[in-house]
Amino acid sequence: MVDICETTAAAVAGITDGSTVLIGGFGMAGMPVQLIEALIDQGATDLTVVSNNAGNGDTGLAALLAAKRVRKVICSFPRQSDSWVFDRLYRAGQIELEVVPQGNLAERIRAAGAGIGAFFCPTGVGTQLAAGKETREIDGRTYVLEYPLSGDVALIGAYRSDRMGNLVYRKTARNFGPVMATAATTTIVQVQEIVETGALDPEAVVTPSIYVDKVVAV
């Protein structure tokens, strides 16, 4: 049964040092900012963060990096015009980086949730991103072997939840949330509103409650 938390602090209380944390969001769209702020206050450190990018400006994921709680970032877009926090840490040798093409990132997370052991993908073949990885020719095309990417915890943002933990998203805020919810041992969700069970149109539910552990309204 989903745990409806009264505060974001209660929602993130169980996250431990050294955890791998999947953080939803495409830039700031769908970024669970309040959960990240609570995680900063909570104090967990030596984290590996999996996200689409490496933070924007000084809020959300960027604030977690600035607090020096993150050991490694696995993402698709580590550098952009407002990624100054990550840039500073990386140039100083204070954070590790693994770059994963965006489609591969989404599929590796999805594979973890689906119980797929590994898959072959053409993206990255012939580049540094495929260095050291197994390749195979299939029907005349070269593919590289990729492995699932799971998390101890997923922090995601959704629009609404019912009291069972069924989730609906709003427009582009949907992005990585649905696949991350399936790929983590514990999925923690911030929503704008928690409604009574039965109030959501079942056809609109994107993430079923079976994948959700904690929900907090912010």
TAJO-V306422 format. One record per residue. N is the residue number from 1. RES is the residue in one small letter. PSI is psi in whole degrees, 0 to 359 (none if undefined). OMEGA is omega in radians with two decimals (NA if undefined). Layout:
# TAJO-V306422
n = [N	N]
res = [RES	RES]
psi = [PSI	PSI]
omega = [OMEGA	OMEGA]
This chain:
# TAJO-V306422
n = [1	2	3	4	5	6	7	8	9	10	11	12	13	14	15	16	17	18	19	20	21	22	23	24	25	26	27	28	29	30	31	32	33	34	35	36	37	38	39	40	41	42	43	44	45	46	47	48	49	50	51	52	53	54	55	56	57	58	59	60	61	62	63	64	65	66	67	68	69	70	71	72	73	74	75	76	77	78	79	80	81	82	83	84	85	86	87	88	89	90	91	92	93	94	95	96	97	98	99	100	101	102	103	104	105	106	107	108	109	110	111	112	113	114	115	116	117	118	119	120	121	122	123	124	125	126	127	128	129	130	131	132	133	134	135	136	137	138	139	140	141	142	143	144	145	146	147	148	149	150	151	152	153	154	155	156	157	158	159	160	161	162	163	164	165	166	167	168	169	170	171	172	173	174	175	176	177	178	179	180	181	182	183	184	185	186	187	188	189	190	191	192	193	194	195	196	197	198	199	200	201	202	203	204	205	206	207	208	209	210	211	212	213	214	215	216	217	218]
res = [m	v	d	i	c	e	t	t	a	a	a	v	a	g	i	t	d	g	s	t	v	l	i	g	g	f	g	m	a	g	m	p	v	q	l	i	e	a	l	i	d	q	g	a	t	d	l	t	v	v	s	n	n	a	g	n	g	d	t	g	l	a	a	l	l	a	a	k	r	v	r	k	v	i	c	s	f	p	r	q	s	d	s	w	v	f	d	r	l	y	r	a	g	q	i	e	l	e	v	v	p	q	g	n	l	a	e	r	i	r	a	a	g	a	g	i	g	a	f	f	c	p	t	g	v	g	t	q	l	a	a	g	k	e	t	r	e	i	d	g	r	t	y	v	l	e	y	p	l	s	g	d	v	a	l	i	g	a	y	r	s	d	r	m	g	n	l	v	y	r	k	t	a	r	n	f	g	p	v	m	a	t	a	a	t	t	t	i	v	q	v	q	e	i	v	e	t	g	a	l	d	p	e	a	v	v	t	p	s	i	y	v	d	k	v	v	a	v]
psi = [138	146	113	110	144	330	159	328	318	326	323	6	329	1	130	161	142	3	152	121	119	125	117	167	148	97	229	353	115	5	126	69	315	324	321	318	320	324	322	313	327	323	356	140	180	39	150	122	130	119	169	321	189	32	150	131	230	11	170	230	322	322	323	320	316	329	359	42	353	126	323	142	131	114	175	324	83	339	130	185	333	29	38	331	309	316	313	314	319	317	333	0	25	4	146	156	135	116	130	126	145	316	319	320	310	319	325	320	316	319	321	316	331	356	25	130	325	168	157	135	142	343	129	351	133	5	174	335	341	3	129	358	151	138	158	141	125	120	40	3	142	135	155	142	128	147	156	155	104	172	154	324	143	130	116	159	132	176	303	152	148	181	353	342	9	137	143	151	166	110	229	351	353	316	251	351	310	317	324	324	329	341	2	151	320	124	123	129	133	136	164	332	139	124	167	148	131	346	339	141	119	330	342	350	125	315	112	155	337	337	358	134	319	142	139	137	133	none]
omega = [-3.11	3.10	3.06	-3.05	3.12	-3.09	3.05	3.10	3.10	-3.09	-3.06	-3.01	-3.03	-3.12	-3.02	3.05	3.09	-3.11	2.91	-3.02	3.02	-3.10	-3.13	3.10	3.02	-2.83	3.13	3.14	-3.13	3.13	-3.13	-2.97	-3.09	3.07	3.11	3.09	3.10	3.11	3.07	3.12	-3.09	3.00	3.14	-3.05	-3.13	-3.05	2.88	-3.09	3.05	-3.11	3.13	3.12	-3.04	3.04	3.13	3.08	-3.10	-3.08	3.08	-3.11	3.12	3.12	3.09	3.08	-3.12	3.11	3.10	3.09	-3.01	3.11	-3.04	3.05	3.01	-3.03	3.13	-3.03	-3.11	-3.05	3.02	-3.00	-3.09	3.14	-3.04	3.13	3.11	-3.14	-3.10	-3.12	-3.09	3.14	3.13	-3.14	-3.06	3.12	3.10	-3.12	2.92	3.13	3.12	3.08	-2.97	3.11	3.09	3.13	3.14	-3.09	3.09	3.10	3.13	-3.14	3.11	3.14	-3.09	3.14	3.13	-3.04	3.12	3.11	3.09	-3.08	-3.12	-3.06	3.10	-3.13	3.11	3.13	3.11	-3.13	3.13	-3.08	3.11	-3.12	3.10	3.06	3.13	3.07	3.14	-3.11	3.05	-3.13	-3.11	3.14	3.10	-3.11	3.11	-3.09	3.13	-3.14	-3.09	3.13	2.97	-3.09	2.93	3.01	-3.09	3.09	3.06	-3.10	-3.13	2.97	2.92	-3.02	3.01	-3.12	3.02	-3.00	2.90	-3.09	3.12	3.02	-3.03	3.06	3.11	-3.10	-3.03	-3.05	-3.08	-3.13	3.13	3.14	-3.11	-2.93	-3.09	3.05	3.11	3.12	-3.10	-2.98	2.93	-3.14	3.07	-3.03	3.01	-3.09	3.14	3.09	-3.08	-3.11	3.12	3.02	-3.12	-3.14	-3.12	-3.13	-3.14	3.11	3.11	-3.04	-3.12	-3.13	-2.99	-3.13	-3.10	3.09	3.05	3.09	-3.13	NA]
